Amino acid sequence: MEVVTKSRTLIQQMLDALGPGHTVVRDAQQALEAKGFTVARRTLYQVVAGRSHKREWVEALVEAAEAEAERQANLKARAARLAA
């Protein structure tokens, strides 16, 4: 019997690249609440897993991931300046 392995979704790969300890899902949830959407964190994890594709939710996750990537890059640059 052949074992079928699922490939990671694009959003999962994006979050993997950020490393552990990020708050992207929580940040996306807060951004959506600020826009008037009520969405459970579990629902956002459904988007991450590729089971839901609602445009507003995907955009909120991508925007939160972009902000987190920028924060991480800024921290690395600051740490490099202090180390020099």
Secondary structure, DSSP 4 states (H G I P E B T S, - for coil): -PPP-PPPPHHHHHHHHH-TT--HHHHHHHHHHHTT----HHHHHHHHTTS---HHHHHHHHHHHHHHHHHHHHHHHHHHHHH-
